[in-house]
């Protein structure tokens, strides 16, 4: 199937960003998610007022994700296309199937100011988002009913760009763990972490996000970058992301890229299992980015397959090679 990701239109440049392809485990149905919008001058920041989420079930029609909003132009109670937006994070932000047959989709919302006069940015960083959890319930074989289950408002005292790119997992006792991307963009003196919160009611309410820690209670530094919780068929829960020796500044450095087990009871990172997958090599430019990846079960080996480009954001253009890493577990 041909998918057009860009098209010049009278009102501007149409952009479509492919995101998650996911097989819903209970029904075996394949769902394809993306975000799209028309950018008047093709400035990426215009997407903050234009992005909406769309999806397809199997080979069915393209559908706008609307959760208690009357139209695709007003898809969520707090989102109006042309004023603000909601969007998906990178491929690491996967849906999460629940035991009742529904599933959660982690997303983010660019919130409006209280008076509706424009986009809110209380942290003063490059952008600002609140994390959002959407819930989907099947209505027949080819239809979903959506609900905006919860919103996690960003805290400018902790992150200058709010909460971004949530990744979710179910723990042994049924609680849901969310790991969030934060940032110290424009305020490098702030400690940069991954931020964690827990829900005991299926994602409707959450604890206040706090620095995610190792199982010994020690927090670690992490840049503003996506990460992924991966439930492996072995029964173990893994996390893949960046951990820095020193406090990073905003998005960098996005290396090393590590993998570790998550304790299924506490939801904390098990320090003794921490392994480096890849990092900056001798002679390489420190603008190396080991991020924007996607991890899955490696059915051939029983381990983890990690798809990632070793990307260099050079002044004369971005370049890098795409790799498939096979991680034994």
Beta strands, then each sheet from edge to edge (+ up, - down):
strand 1: 6-9
strand 2: 12-23
strand 3: 30-39
strand 4: 52-57
strand 5: 63-64
strand 6: 68-71
strand 7: 74-76
strand 8: 85-87
strand 9: 96-97
strand 10: 103-110
strand 11: 130-138
strand 12: 144-152
strand 13: 164-170
strand 14: 176-181
strand 15: 194-199
strand 16: 210-211
strand 17: 228-231
strand 18: 237-242
strand 19: 257-262
strand 20: 275-278
strand 21: 288-289
strand 22: 294-297
strand 23: 304-314
strand 24: 317-327
sheet 1: 1+ 2- 3+ 4- 5+
sheet 2: 6+ 7-
sheet 3: 8+ 10- 9+
sheet 4: 8+ 10- 11+ 12-
sheet 5: 13+ 14- 15+ 16-
sheet 6: 17+ 18- 19+ 20-
sheet 7: 21+ 23- 22+
sheet 8: 21+ 23- 24+
end
